[in-house]
Amino acid sequence: MSWTIGFVGAGVMAETMISGLLAEGFEPGRILASHRRADRVAELSALGVSATLDNRVAAAADVVVISVKPQTLLGVLAEVKGAVRPDALVVSIVAGARLRVLQVVLGHHKVVRCMPNLPCRIRRGMTVWCAAGELGDGDRARVAAVLGVMGKHIEVQDEGHVDRATAVNGTGPAIVAHFVKAFIEAAGYIGEPRGVARETVLETMLGTAEMILQNEGHIAELIDEVTSPGGTTSRALQVLKNGRFSAVLTESVDAAYQRTRELGDALEAALPPA
Ligand SMILES: NC(=O)c1ccc[n+]([C@@H]2O[C@H](COP(=O)([O-])OP(=O)(O)OC[C@H]3O[C@@H](n4cnc5c(N)ncnc54)[C@H](OP(=O)(O)O)[C@@H]3O)[C@@H](O)[C@H]2O)c1
């Protein structure tokens, strides 16, 4: 395993991936990372990787991870075009950026679009990815090596899944954290001390998720099991229904999905006519 990996625009998510690779024993000398600010380059150097102000240096690796924000993507792609080697595998984590845009602007075929999420930082991430341009077994092994250090990953054939994943697993940690915060505050409202509330809410969430993961019956059956007629859970669920909890959640996820599509459309609109 002697291939190199370069991160172009090494911010929060790139550092998450770099930390995972280092923890997994990937040699620091095989990791390149570029950034536009010298102070950030110094921070990246402190991780032991080869950090540079020159995006084209990072883009000359065997696996090139594009990790800038969507708004700066086109400028950065134009800058590194030509520096990417013909046999390189380009992996983009940029929200909304479609495979076609990456291929056309870079003039490069072997491209992977993926959507990781923040829990990748503690190796409990979820990444959904889609490839274009005929990846070989070696390419797939490299994708698995990079994404595997961050948690679970699944390959999908239809790129639409990556748009939806952006709204579900990409945005998900913020939605879940928002829910956890509100739940802890609610426990505080009825008098539970903050520490107890935090532990109770988190353990309840983890335990419930674990039960669902272990297929302990259908989710609706689980709800049924704790809901006795006229009981406490029944009262709680009625309030959630009256407050349009499920509808609001759907609207929230749909808003993230629509924004993902908007970002993708804006990038595509900037392409030269086919
Ligand atoms: N954060 C998440 O949870 C998450 C999850 C999934 C996917 N993503 C996607 O991952 C990408 C990166 O997200 P992030 O959260 O890591 O953002 P980030 O921390 O802002 O990382 C991007 C970095 O690129 C730098 N940069 C901007 N222009 C540059 C240029 N021309 N050359 C070199 N570096 C440049 C930025 O520098 P400055 O600091 O100077 O602006 C920033 O440090 C985004 O496209 C996002 O959609 C993020």
The ligand as an SDF file (V2000), in Angstrom:
LIG
                    3D

 48 52  0  0  0  0  0  0  0  0999 V2000
  -18.5830   19.6160    7.9940 N   0  0  0  0  0  0  0  0  0  0  0  0
  -19.3810   18.5930    7.7250 C   0  0  0  0  0  0  0  0  0  0  0  0
  -20.0430   18.0220    8.6080 O   0  0  0  0  0  0  0  0  0  0  0  0
  -19.4500   18.0690    6.3240 C   0  0  0  0  0  0  0  0  0  0  0  0
  -20.0350   16.8110    6.1140 C   0  0  0  0  0  0  0  0  0  0  0  0
  -20.0600   16.3120    4.8270 C   0  0  0  0  0  0  0  0  0  0  0  0
  -19.5440   17.0400    3.7760 C   0  0  0  0  0  0  0  0  0  0  0  0
  -19.0340   18.2710    4.0120 N   0  0  0  0  0  0  0  0  0  0  0  0
  -18.5220   19.0020    2.8430 C   0  0  0  0  0  0  0  0  0  0  0  0
  -17.1260   19.0270    2.9780 O   0  0  0  0  0  0  0  0  0  0  0  0
  -16.6260   20.2230    2.4100 C   0  0  0  0  0  0  0  0  0  0  0  0
  -15.7060   20.8500    3.4360 C   0  0  0  0  0  0  0  0  0  0  0  0
  -16.4390   21.1160    4.6030 O   0  0  0  0  0  0  0  0  0  0  0  0
  -15.7190   21.5440    5.9340 P   0  0  0  0  0  0  0  0  0  0  0  0
  -16.7500   21.5330    6.9820 O   0  0  0  0  0  0  0  0  0  0  0  0
  -14.4600   20.7680    6.1000 O   0  0  0  0  0  0  0  0  0  0  0  0
  -15.3840   23.0560    5.5610 O   0  0  0  0  0  0  0  0  0  0  0  0
  -14.1200   23.9350    5.9300 P   0  0  0  0  0  0  0  0  0  0  0  0
  -13.6400   23.5920    7.2960 O   0  0  0  0  0  0  0  0  0  0  0  0
  -14.4940   25.3450    5.6400 O   0  0  0  0  0  0  0  0  0  0  0  0
  -13.0110   23.4280    4.9040 O   0  0  0  0  0  0  0  0  0  0  0  0
  -12.7380   23.9930    3.6610 C   0  0  0  0  0  0  0  0  0  0  0  0
  -11.3810   24.6620    3.7680 C   0  0  0  0  0  0  0  0  0  0  0  0
  -10.9740   25.0390    2.4640 O   0  0  0  0  0  0  0  0  0  0  0  0
  -10.2540   26.2390    2.5990 C   0  0  0  0  0  0  0  0  0  0  0  0
  -10.1930   26.9420    1.3310 N   0  0  0  0  0  0  0  0  0  0  0  0
  -11.0840   27.8390    0.8100 C   0  0  0  0  0  0  0  0  0  0  0  0
  -10.6750   28.2510   -0.3960 N   0  0  0  0  0  0  0  0  0  0  0  0
   -9.5100   27.6190   -0.6550 C   0  0  0  0  0  0  0  0  0  0  0  0
   -8.6060   27.6410   -1.7420 C   0  0  0  0  0  0  0  0  0  0  0  0
   -8.8280   28.4010   -2.8270 N   0  0  0  0  0  0  0  0  0  0  0  0
   -7.5180   26.8680   -1.6760 N   0  0  0  0  0  0  0  0  0  0  0  0
   -7.2760   26.0910   -0.5820 C   0  0  0  0  0  0  0  0  0  0  0  0
   -8.0750   26.0430    0.4870 N   0  0  0  0  0  0  0  0  0  0  0  0
   -9.1870   26.7870    0.4520 C   0  0  0  0  0  0  0  0  0  0  0  0
  -11.0380   27.0100    3.6200 C   0  0  0  0  0  0  0  0  0  0  0  0
  -10.2480   28.0530    4.1370 O   0  0  0  0  0  0  0  0  0  0  0  0
  -10.8340   29.2640    5.0080 P   0  0  0  0  0  0  0  0  0  0  0  0
  -10.9330   28.7110    6.3960 O   0  0  0  0  0  0  0  0  0  0  0  0
   -9.8120   30.3160    4.8720 O   0  0  0  0  0  0  0  0  0  0  0  0
  -12.1520   29.6280    4.4110 O   0  0  0  0  0  0  0  0  0  0  0  0
  -11.4030   25.9280    4.6190 C   0  0  0  0  0  0  0  0  0  0  0  0
  -10.4400   25.7770    5.6460 O   0  0  0  0  0  0  0  0  0  0  0  0
  -17.8230   21.1090    2.0660 C   0  0  0  0  0  0  0  0  0  0  0  0
  -18.0010   21.1370    0.6820 O   0  0  0  0  0  0  0  0  0  0  0  0
  -18.9790   20.4440    2.7490 C   0  0  0  0  0  0  0  0  0  0  0  0
  -20.1240   20.5480    1.9550 O   0  0  0  0  0  0  0  0  0  0  0  0
  -18.9410   18.7770    5.2570 C   0  0  0  0  0  0  0  0  0  0  0  0
  1  2  1  0
  2  3  2  0
  2  4  1  0
  4  5  1  0
  4 48  2  0
  5  6  2  0
  6  7  1  0
  7  8  2  0
  8  9  1  0
  8 48  1  0
  9 10  1  0
  9 46  1  0
 10 11  1  0
 11 12  1  0
 11 44  1  0
 12 13  1  0
 13 14  1  0
 14 15  2  0
 14 16  1  0
 14 17  1  0
 17 18  1  0
 18 19  2  0
 18 20  1  0
 18 21  1  0
 21 22  1  0
 22 23  1  0
 23 24  1  0
 23 42  1  0
 24 25  1  0
 25 26  1  0
 25 36  1  0
 26 27  1  0
 26 35  1  0
 27 28  2  0
 28 29  1  0
 29 30  1  0
 29 35  2  0
 30 31  1  0
 30 32  2  0
 32 33  1  0
 33 34  2  0
 34 35  1  0
 36 37  1  0
 36 42  1  0
 37 38  1  0
 38 39  2  0
 38 40  1  0
 38 41  1  0
 42 43  1  0
 44 45  1  0
 44 46  1  0
 46 47  1  0
M  CHG  2   8   1  16  -1
M  END
$$$$
